[in-house]
Amino acid sequence: MAGGRRSGLQQQVINFYRECFRAARAKPINNRPHFYAYIRREFRAHNIRKNDFVTIEYMLRRGKRQLETYSSPSIQDIHL
């Protein structure tokens, strides 16, 4: 944000995005690009207005459940 401070919710989304990429780094090196592409696609797939707080909070909760699943050591790859 040029010249402005981020809201708490905006910061949560940014932190979650970073957390997803950190989790992807725990996957086999050859499969990481698949996870990176999936993360980017999921974040871009939803055109949510920045003041639609209910939807953003819902998507954060949903994403955190997905992250918990995909962070499992038994999940080695993801297909787009």
PyRosetta script that sets phi, psi and omega in degrees:
from pyrosetta import init, pose_from_sequence

init()
pose = pose_from_sequence("MAGGRRSGLQQQVINFYRECFRAARAKPINNRPHFYAYIRREFRAHNIRKNDFVTIEYMLRRGKRQLETYSSPSIQDIHL")
pose.set_psi(1, 120.6)
pose.set_omega(1, -178.6)
pose.set_phi(2, -73.8)
pose.set_psi(2, 114.0)
pose.set_omega(2, 173.4)
pose.set_phi(3, 76.3)
pose.set_psi(3, 1.6)
pose.set_omega(3, -177.9)
pose.set_phi(4, -126.9)
pose.set_psi(4, 165.8)
pose.set_omega(4, 177.1)
pose.set_phi(5, -92.7)
pose.set_psi(5, 151.1)
pose.set_omega(5, 177.7)
pose.set_phi(6, -83.4)
pose.set_psi(6, 147.4)
pose.set_omega(6, 173.9)
pose.set_phi(7, -73.4)
pose.set_psi(7, 166.4)
pose.set_omega(7, 178.3)
pose.set_phi(8, -60.1)
pose.set_psi(8, -40.1)
pose.set_omega(8, -179.6)
pose.set_phi(9, -68.1)
pose.set_psi(9, -40.0)
pose.set_omega(9, 176.8)
pose.set_phi(10, -61.3)
pose.set_psi(10, -41.8)
pose.set_omega(10, 179.6)
pose.set_phi(11, -65.8)
pose.set_psi(11, -37.1)
pose.set_omega(11, 176.8)
pose.set_phi(12, -61.0)
pose.set_psi(12, -43.1)
pose.set_omega(12, 180.0)
pose.set_phi(13, -63.9)
pose.set_psi(13, -45.3)
pose.set_omega(13, 179.1)
pose.set_phi(14, -62.1)
pose.set_psi(14, -44.7)
pose.set_omega(14, 178.7)
pose.set_phi(15, -62.1)
pose.set_psi(15, -39.7)
pose.set_omega(15, 179.3)
pose.set_phi(16, -65.9)
pose.set_psi(16, -41.7)
pose.set_omega(16, 177.5)
pose.set_phi(17, -57.0)
pose.set_psi(17, -47.0)
pose.set_omega(17, 179.0)
pose.set_phi(18, -63.9)
pose.set_psi(18, -40.6)
pose.set_omega(18, 179.3)
pose.set_phi(19, -60.4)
pose.set_psi(19, -39.4)
pose.set_omega(19, 178.3)
pose.set_phi(20, -61.4)
pose.set_psi(20, -44.3)
pose.set_omega(20, -179.6)
pose.set_phi(21, -68.8)
pose.set_psi(21, -35.5)
pose.set_omega(21, 176.2)
pose.set_phi(22, -63.6)
pose.set_psi(22, -41.5)
pose.set_omega(22, 179.3)
pose.set_phi(23, -64.7)
pose.set_psi(23, -37.2)
pose.set_omega(23, 179.8)
pose.set_phi(24, -65.2)
pose.set_psi(24, -28.1)
pose.set_omega(24, 179.1)
pose.set_phi(25, -69.0)
pose.set_psi(25, -12.4)
pose.set_omega(25, 177.8)
pose.set_phi(26, -86.0)
pose.set_psi(26, -5.4)
pose.set_omega(26, -179.1)
pose.set_phi(27, -87.8)
pose.set_psi(27, 163.1)
pose.set_omega(27, 178.7)
pose.set_phi(28, -55.0)
pose.set_psi(28, 140.7)
pose.set_omega(28, -172.5)
pose.set_phi(29, -57.1)
pose.set_psi(29, -35.9)
pose.set_omega(29, -179.2)
pose.set_phi(30, -70.7)
pose.set_psi(30, -22.0)
pose.set_omega(30, -177.2)
pose.set_phi(31, -98.1)
pose.set_psi(31, -10.5)
pose.set_omega(31, -177.9)
pose.set_phi(32, -57.2)
pose.set_psi(32, -42.1)
pose.set_omega(32, 178.7)
pose.set_phi(33, -58.1)
pose.set_psi(33, -31.8)
pose.set_omega(33, 177.5)
pose.set_phi(34, -65.0)
pose.set_psi(34, -43.7)
pose.set_omega(34, 179.0)
pose.set_phi(35, -66.8)
pose.set_psi(35, -43.0)
pose.set_omega(35, 179.9)
pose.set_phi(36, -60.3)
pose.set_psi(36, -44.7)
pose.set_omega(36, 179.2)
pose.set_phi(37, -63.9)
pose.set_psi(37, -40.2)
pose.set_omega(37, 179.2)
pose.set_phi(38, -62.8)
pose.set_psi(38, -44.9)
pose.set_omega(38, -179.8)
pose.set_phi(39, -60.3)
pose.set_psi(39, -49.8)
pose.set_omega(39, -179.8)
pose.set_phi(40, -60.1)
pose.set_psi(40, -43.7)
pose.set_omega(40, -179.1)
pose.set_phi(41, -62.7)
pose.set_psi(41, -42.9)
pose.set_omega(41, -179.5)
pose.set_phi(42, -65.0)
pose.set_psi(42, -39.4)
pose.set_omega(42, -180.0)
pose.set_phi(43, -70.2)
pose.set_psi(43, -32.5)
pose.set_omega(43, -178.7)
pose.set_phi(44, -86.5)
pose.set_psi(44, -17.3)
pose.set_omega(44, -173.0)
pose.set_phi(45, -67.8)
pose.set_psi(45, -22.0)
pose.set_omega(45, -174.0)
pose.set_phi(46, -111.1)
pose.set_psi(46, 116.4)
pose.set_omega(46, 179.7)
pose.set_phi(47, -92.7)
pose.set_psi(47, 84.1)
pose.set_omega(47, -174.7)
pose.set_phi(48, -105.1)
pose.set_psi(48, 131.9)
pose.set_omega(48, 176.3)
pose.set_phi(49, -65.1)
pose.set_psi(49, 143.3)
pose.set_omega(49, -175.9)
pose.set_phi(50, -67.3)
pose.set_psi(50, -13.7)
pose.set_omega(50, 177.3)
pose.set_phi(51, -104.7)
pose.set_psi(51, 13.4)
pose.set_omega(51, 174.8)
pose.set_phi(52, -90.8)
pose.set_psi(52, 72.7)
pose.set_omega(52, -171.3)
pose.set_phi(53, -62.3)
pose.set_psi(53, -38.7)
pose.set_omega(53, -178.4)
pose.set_phi(54, -62.4)
pose.set_psi(54, -45.9)
pose.set_omega(54, -179.6)
pose.set_phi(55, -67.0)
pose.set_psi(55, -41.7)
pose.set_omega(55, 179.8)
pose.set_phi(56, -62.3)
pose.set_psi(56, -44.8)
pose.set_omega(56, 179.2)
pose.set_phi(57, -63.7)
pose.set_psi(57, -40.1)
pose.set_omega(57, 177.7)
pose.set_phi(58, -62.2)
pose.set_psi(58, -46.3)
pose.set_omega(58, -178.3)
pose.set_phi(59, -65.0)
pose.set_psi(59, -35.4)
pose.set_omega(59, 175.6)
pose.set_phi(60, -63.1)
pose.set_psi(60, -45.5)
pose.set_omega(60, 179.3)
pose.set_phi(61, -62.3)
pose.set_psi(61, -45.1)
pose.set_omega(61, 179.4)
pose.set_phi(62, -61.7)
pose.set_psi(62, -44.4)
pose.set_omega(62, 179.5)
pose.set_phi(63, -63.6)
pose.set_psi(63, -38.3)
pose.set_omega(63, -179.9)
pose.set_phi(64, -66.9)
pose.set_psi(64, -35.6)
pose.set_omega(64, 175.4)
pose.set_phi(65, -65.8)
pose.set_psi(65, -41.6)
pose.set_omega(65, 177.6)
pose.set_phi(66, -63.6)
pose.set_psi(66, -43.2)
pose.set_omega(66, 179.6)
pose.set_phi(67, -60.1)
pose.set_psi(67, -42.0)
pose.set_omega(67, 178.9)
pose.set_phi(68, -59.2)
pose.set_psi(68, -42.5)
pose.set_omega(68, 179.4)
pose.set_phi(69, -66.7)
pose.set_psi(69, -50.6)
pose.set_omega(69, -175.6)
pose.set_phi(70, -71.9)
pose.set_psi(70, -17.6)
pose.set_omega(70, 178.2)
pose.set_phi(71, -77.2)
pose.set_psi(71, -12.8)
pose.set_omega(71, 179.9)
pose.set_phi(72, -57.2)
pose.set_psi(72, 135.0)
pose.set_omega(72, 179.0)
pose.set_phi(73, -60.1)
pose.set_psi(73, -22.7)
pose.set_omega(73, -179.4)
pose.set_phi(74, -74.0)
pose.set_psi(74, -18.6)
pose.set_omega(74, 177.2)
pose.set_phi(75, -88.4)
pose.set_psi(75, 109.1)
pose.set_omega(75, -175.9)
pose.set_phi(76, -101.8)
pose.set_psi(76, -23.9)
pose.set_omega(76, -176.4)
pose.set_phi(77, -150.8)
pose.set_psi(77, 161.3)
pose.set_omega(77, 177.7)
pose.set_phi(78, -135.7)
pose.set_psi(78, 137.2)
pose.set_omega(78, -178.7)
pose.set_phi(79, -110.3)
pose.set_psi(79, 136.1)
pose.set_omega(79, -178.1)
pose.set_phi(80, -81.9)
pose.dump_pdb("model.pdb")
